[in-house]
Structure formats: structure tokens, C-alpha cells
């Protein structure tokens, strides 16, 4: 799904003229509509149940920033739904206008409804043609698009400004408030000692996953059980299913990276595959991007393979995910650095726990500790978290991407190699998605941190 000029003959796509004609499949929009009714209709209808196929949604055309619209309780609107379909750089710009509504009469029926305050507002409902598009899809296709739409809410919600955007806030715990680390290193201890204390703390602390502000599954403990509790973007897509779904994308991304690693070039078929793979990864992660060109994709993969902390290639939560996926094959290779995804959830997990450990040890200034480890803005769940130390901003930084990846690799090494006094392994093996156990990888570690940082 990429920005290009609208083609009237392309009936499967819809274009957003106010987002440089960024396009999505109409099926994704309809899935988004369904998700919006499930998540947010009660905000508007004050508790009454609404059938997404027949229900009306306020148009809510507005030029205010996305964060202002959320604060004004206008998230249940066509405007906010459309904002979440486009890349982050367009989310503070109005997406619904007369042109948009005129371009897609095939999808909408125009009507009015009475809001909770008694005011009549302009609204739309899905047309019979839109419902036909949805009903003609297989159940598997519908499930895929529903997952993509859910991911738009669960992912880091980025905008141009620093205004917080919270679509589905949680607020469940404060790190250190109801769980204390097993031990605190001495103030003069090395960075790796604090990493070890963090790994031990995560092993010891209970973990409860949440979805729609309700507990999802049982409370668990241990790195292995935390990983088994992973899901994205909803509980039905758990650890095993998520991995099985993503494995073909991992395979393609790694083959592309291996070619560049050998200083070989992609032919046209592989160039097309590179762009398509990036688009699909952004779709799965809920982080749509603009400028997904062959040049930008190649630059990110090359920087990732070479661990280039000075790279000027694209970098945000979405591109960080591509960097991590395409270097998965480097796990276990001596002297190589598989990248970790460094988004707001993973950064919040690592930094909040290190911050607490360092502060409890009596450290009041970071100085040269954990150089390059920086925060990533993110709102939702328990993010943003309050820190006692002044951690730098690592947003869109390849330096932070590389340093954070080294830290996550250190965690994997500790999990795989640290022993008890009797010589037994201190930590459980990593559960494999297909069954059995194996060594911890960056992919497995970041899966645990992803849940811990929500």
C-alpha cells in the first residue's frame, strides 16, 4: 500500500488525497470500521449496543490535531478512523472533506443521528456495496484485515507533534510499586551487572497481559511463561500463531538482507519483493509509512545488517521493526549484531527497570552509563512512565537503535549462559513457537519486553 495517483479502475483501493494519495485496500477500511464500533461506539451511544453493519458513525470532519480530537472525545468518528489509516506524518491533518466523501459513495450512505447531548450530527453508515465487499471475502481474509486494523490501535501512535495520542489507555501498574527486584547492585557496579539484575527481576516478577482493559489469560512468571503469554494484536493471535503468520515475511526479509550482506545487488524481482515485504511488515505492526521506496528500504536493511549507528536511513518504530526482522538470521553468529525492535513498549520496559535499579543503588546522574540508550515516545497502557534519571531521547536515532540492540543481545546471552552455583542453567530455555525449547534469540527477548513495557 503506497502513495500513488488514484486510478479509477482500481476498485479495490481507496486513496487519501490529503495524505499525498496514500492508499489502502477498501477491506482494511471496512475492518477498521468494524473495530471502531467494537472499541468506541459506546463512547458515542452511551452504552447502547450498535451493529457495525447497520450503525451510524459521525463524520466529524475536523482540522484539529489528532490529540485534540481524542481529548475532545471524538475518537468515534470517520475523521479519526481515517487519520489512523494513514502514515503518522499525516495524522494531524484533516482527512475527511467533501472530496473524500464524493470519491467513495460506493462505501457510504449519508444520514444524520442524534448525539448523547441531543444535537443532530451528520453521519454515515456502510453501504450495501461495502458490506458485499466484506461478505465476499473468506473468513481467513477477514481475520487478516481485522488484525491489521487492531494493530493500528495497539501500535505506537506517532504524529508530527509531541502531543500525546491515547486511543485506548490502560494504566495498570507502576514499575517498582507492587514488585521489587530480587536484589540491587552496588552503586559502583558495571552496566552489565544492572542488566543482570533487570533480567533476574523480570524472571521473578508476576506478569498479567491486558486487552480491552481486561486481563487476558492468567498471571504468569518467568521469561518462558511471559513469552508464551505474548499476543499481537489481540489474544486470539498468540505466540505460536503470530510466529507462524510472520515466518514467511521473516524468510523473505532475511534473504534480502543476506544478499546485501554479500555486497550483491537485487534484481528487479527482488527489488519489488523488498518494497512489498516492507509494506506487509508495516501492515502487521500497525505502523503505516510514507516513502516506502526501494531506496529507503535498501538503506534501512543495509544499515541494519552492518549495525551502522551513524546511518541517515529512515528510523522510527516501523523501520526499527524492519531492521529487526531482516537481521534475525544473525542470531548466534559470532561478531554479528541482530537488531532488536526499539519501540515505545520495549524501551519503556528496559528503561523503567534500569532507571529503578540505578536509582535504588543511589545513582542520581546517568553520566556515561548506558550510553545511547534512549526513550521512545509512546502513550497507552502504562506509557509514558516516569523516570528518576534524565534518559536521552532515542526517537528516530540509529545510534540508539544499535546501542539498544546490543543491550537486548546482552539479555539473550545472559538468559542462555548464566548458571546457578551448582552449574545448572539459571534461566529457562526459550519456548519455540513450533514446540520444544531452544536458545533465547533477540526475537524471543523482545517478545517478553514488548509485553512488559505495555
N, C-alpha and C positions, 0 to 999 in steps of 0.2 A: 504494500500500500504506500504509494508515493505521491508527492505533489506533481501533477502534470495537468495539462489543459483538459477541460471536460470534453468528453466525447459522447454526444447524444446517443450514439449507437451502443455505448457500453451500459447496458441496463442494469448490470449487477453492482455498479459503483454509485456512490453519492459523493459530491465534491463540496468543499467548504471554501467559497470564494474569498472569505475574509481570513483564510489561513493559506493563502497562495495556492488555492485549489488542491489542498491536501485531500486525499480520497480514502474512503473506507468502503468495505462491502456493505450493501444495504442490510445483509443478515446480521452484521455486527451492530448496526444501529438498532435494529429491532430487538436484538438480545439486550442491548443497553437499556432500551425502553422497558423491557420486562424486569431487568434488575432494578431499575429506578422505582418501579411500582412496588417491588418486593421490599426494598430498603426504605424508601422515603415517602410513599403515598400517604401513610398515616400522619405524617407531619402536616399535610395539607387537609386531609379529610377527617382529621381529629378522631382517629380510632376506628372509623368505619372501613370495612374491607372493600377493596376495589379490584375488580377483574381487569388485569392488564390488557386483555384483548378488547374490552369494551370501554374501559375507563378513560377519562379525560385528563390531560395534563396541561397546566397553564403554559402559554407560550413564553411569557416572561422576558421578551426581548429587552436587553439592557446593556448599556455600555460600561457599567461599573466593573471594578476588578472582581476576579473570582472570589477572593477572600471576603470582599464586601457583600457579595451575593450570598455567601454562606452565612455570614454574620446576620444578614437580614432575613434568614430562614427562607431563602428562595432556591434551595438546592433541588426541590421537586419542581422542575421547570424544564421546558425544552431547551432553553438557553444554557443552563448548567450542564445538562446532558450532552449537548453539542460541544461545550467547552472541554469536557473530559474525553471526547473522541479525538481531539486534535493534539498536536505536539505542544509541549509546555510553553514554547515561545509565543504561542497564540492564545493562551488560556486567559489572558487579561483583556482580550479584545472581543467585542461583540461578534457572535457567530450567527445569530438568527436575525434576519432582516427580511424585507419584502422580497428581495431577490431569492433568498434561500427558500422561502415558503412557496414562491411561484415556481421554483425549479422542481419541486418534489410534490406536486399534487397527487402523484401516484401513491404516496405513503400516508398522506394525512387527510382527515376530514376536519373541517373547521367548525367550531362551535363555541359556546360560552358555558361557564359554570359559576356557581355561587361559592365564594370562598368562605372560610370559617367566620370572617368578620362581616359577612353579609354582602360584600362587594361582588359585583359581577365582573369576571375577568375573561379575556379571550383565551381560548384553549384549543387543543387539537386532540383527536383520537386517531388510532391507527385505521387506515382504510382497509377495505376488504382485500385489495390487491396486496397490501403489506402482509396481512395475515395469510394470504395464499402463498406468498414468498416463503414465510416461515413454515407453514404446514407442509410444503412440498419438500422441505429438507429432511434428511434422515435424522433419526434421534441422535446418532453419533455427531453429525454436523451441528445440530442444535446445542449439544453439550459443549462442543469446542467453542462455539461463539459465546455461550453463556460464561464459560471460563475466562475468555478474553475480556468480556465486559466486566466481570467481577474483578479481574486484575487491575482494571482502570481505577477502581476504588481502593484496593488494597496496596497498590504500589506507591512509591514516593510520588507525591503530587507536586510537581515543580511548576513554578511560574517565573516570569521575568523579575518580579519584585521580591522582596524579602518577607512580604506579608504571609502569615501562616494560613494554610488551607487545610481544614479538617472536615472531611466529608463524613467520616464515621468514627468519632472519637471513642476511646476506651477508658483510659485512666484506671488501671487495675492495681498497680503496686509501685512503690518507690524502692529502688535498689538500696539494700542495707537496712531497710526499716523493719522488715519481718524475716530477714535471713541474714546471718552474719557469717563472714568467711571462717573456715576452719582455723586459719592462722594468718597473722600479719607479718610480713618480712621486716627485718630491721631497716631503719631509715637509710642506712648505707648500702643496703643490698643492691645487687645489679638489676638491670631491667628484666633479664630473663628470670630472676627469682620472683619478681612480681607477676610475670606471665605464668609461671608455675603455680603461684598462689591463686591466680584467677582460674586456671584450669581446674584446680582442686575445688575451688568454690563452686564452679558450675557443676562439677560432679556431685557435690554434696547437696546443693540447694534444690528444693522441690520446684517443679515447673508445671504450670497449668496453661494450656493453649486456650485461646478465646476466639469466638466467631460470632458476629452479630451481638456483641456484648454479653454472650453466654458462654460458659465453659464448654470446650469442645474436647470430649474424651476425659479420661481420668488424669489426676495429678500424678506425675511421674518423677523419677530422679535418675541421675546417671546420664553420661554422654550418650550411651547407646539408646536408652529409652527416650531421651529427648529427640534424637534423630528419628526414631520410629514414630514420634508424635507429629512430625513435620507434615504440613499440608500447604498447598497453594493452588488456586486462591481460596478454596473452600474445603471443608473437611472431607468431602467425598473424594477429593483428589489428594490422596495421602502419599506417603513417601514412595511406596512401590509404584503406584500408578503414575505419579508425577515423573519419576525417573524413566519409566518405560515410554512415556509420551515424549520426553525430551531427548532420549538417546539418539534418535536419527539426526536431530539437529546438532547434538554434540559431535556425532561422527562426521558430519559434513564440515562443521566449523574447524575441527581438528585436522582434517585432510587439507583444508585450505591453508591452515597455519603451517603445516608440515612443508608444504610446497614453498612458501615464502621463506621458511627457516633454512631451506636448502639453496636459497638465492635463485630459485626458479620462478618463472612467470606463469600467471594464469592465462589459459586461452579464453576465447570468448564465452564458451560454455561455463567455465569455472568462474569467470567474472560475473556472469548472470547469476550463478549459484551463490556467489558471495553476497550479493545485494539481497537476493531472496532469503537467504539464511538469516541475515541481519534483521530484515523486516519481521520474519517469523519469531525470532528471539525477542524483539521489542514487543511484539503482539502478546506473547506468552507472559512476559514480565509486566505488562501493563504500562510500558514506558514508550509510547509512540514518539518517533523522532522525525525532524525535518532533515534535509540534506543527507539522506541515506544514499550517497553516490558511491560508485566503485572506488573513487579516490579516497573518500573518507573511511570507508570500510577497510580498505587495504592499509591505510595509515594506522588505524587502531590495531589491527591484527599484527602488523609489523612491530609496533611499539610494545604490544603485549608479549610477543614471542621473545623479544630482545630485552624485556624489562627496562625499557627506556624511560627513566624518570624525568627526562628533560623534553620529552616529546611534546609537540604542539598539536597532536591529533585530538580529535573530539574526545570529551570526557564528561560524563555525568552518570547517574545511576544506571541508565540504559546502556551506554557504551562500556561502562565498567563490567556489566553482565556479559557483554560480547567478549571482552578481554578475558574474563574468567573461563567462559565456555570454550573458547578456541585454544586455550593452553592447558586444558585438562590432561592432555596426553603427556605433559611434562612431569606429572606426579611420579616420584620415585627416581627421576633421572638426576644423577649427581651433578651439581653445579648449575642446574636449571631452576627457574622460578615460575611455577604455575601461578597464575593470577587468581586473586580472590575478588569476589564482588564486594565492593565497598560502598554500600548504600546506607541510608539513614538507620535502618534496623541493625545491621551488623556493626556499624560504627557506634551506635548507642550501646549495644551490648558490651563491646570491648572497652570503650572509653569510660562508661559509667562504672564498671567494675574496677578498672585500673585506677580511676580517679578516687574511688572509695578506699582502695587498698593503700594508695600512696598517701592520702590524707590521714588515714588512721596510723600510718607509720610516722607521721609527724612532718611530712613534706609539705611545704607551703608554696613553693615555686617549682615549675617543671624544669626550668633551665634547659639542660641538654638531654633530659630524659625523653625517651620515645620520640626522638626527632622525626618530624614528618608525619606523625600520626595526627590526623585532623578530623574535625567534626564534619558531618554531612547534614544539612538542614532537612528536617522531616517532622511532620505533625500527624498525630494519630496514635492510638494505643497509649503508651506511656511516654511518647516522644512529643516535644523535646524534653530531655532530662536535665536537671540542674547539676552542674559540676562545681566543685570547690576550686579546682585549678583552672588556669587560663589556657585551654587547649586551642590550637590554631584552627582556622577554617580550612578544611581539606577539599572543599567543593570544587569540582572540575579540575583537580590537580593531579597530574601524572606522578608527581613526586609522592603525594600521599598514596596514590594507587599502588605504587611499587613498594613503599615502606609498609603499608598495611598488608600487602600480600606476603611480605617477608614475615611479618608477625603471625599471620594465620598459618604460614608454613611452620613456624616455630611451634605453634599449638599442636599441629599434626605430628610433629616429631616427638613432642613430649608425650602425647597420647600413645604413640607407638613404641616408645623406648623407655620411659621411666618405669622403675621397678620398686617393689617393696623391699624391706630389709632381707626377706627370705628368698629374693631373686624372682619372685612371681611378678607378673605384669601388674602395674598399679591401676591401670585403667582398662575397661572392657574393649574388646575389638569392635570395629565399626560394623554394624549390621549392613549387609549388602541388599540392595533393592530386590534382587532376584532370589534371595535366600542365602543363608550361610553368613560367614563373617570374614573380614579381611582387615588390612591395614587402613588406618584413617587417611583420607585424602582431603585436599582443600575443599572439594565439593561437599564432603560429609561434614567437615568442621563448620563451613559457612551455613549449612543447613541448620545446625544447632544454634549458632549465633543469631541466625535470622529470626528464629522463634524467641530466643532470649531477649532480643532487642526490640520486641514489639511494645 
